[in-house]
């Protein structure tokens, strides 16, 4: 299940348990958690646990080839994505709660002391999540973020970019931990070598991305296709 994007932190239920799970997993240099374990009670506890983890980080680096990153999603886009996640997993339905938690995560964008470097695959701009009207709203939101939040760097990797490395969706919190999603669960590693590899991969992807006015132009072209 890709960060489709729901789930990036293991928990057994409450936020307190999520924080304990996060602490124990970061003591282990690598751990794997199945979605069927972490999502047994629904998706909202997982989203809430991310609020804590992201707030501790000064620099968040994220790559997603298929979907707009959760911190950049509109409520309508998030609702459509998370509804699909609940459906495929067959977990208890908590759509309103998990969408609310995802929106709460985004408050970090307005707090001082945090920087964001986010790479998105061009395919995520063109893939229809929900419907074309929903996508138009999402891409307009991306353009607004580009104009209004200089501490949020957004790069788009064009579909014509050269293939340089196999790269599933992943995120790096400072130089402390890497979260990588698989179809069946999530791998979290705090090994220095693994974190360094993820950082090198992120920088490699950055060399193929477009930023600033070129990113705005690419997003605007995709936006026109959805209108």
Buried (B, 14 or more C-beta within 10 A) or exposed (E): BBBBBBBBBBBEEEBEBBBEBBEEBBEEBEBBBEBEEBBBBBBBBBBBBBBEBBEEBEEBBBBBBBBBBBBBBBBBBBBBBBBBBBEEBEBEEBBEBBBBBBBEBBEBBEEEEBEBBBBBBBBBBBEEBBEEEBBBBBBBBBBEBBEEBEEBBBBBBBEEBEEEEEBBBBBBBEBBBBBBBBEEBBBBBBEEEBBEBBBEBBEEBBEBBBBEEEBBEBBBEBBEEBE
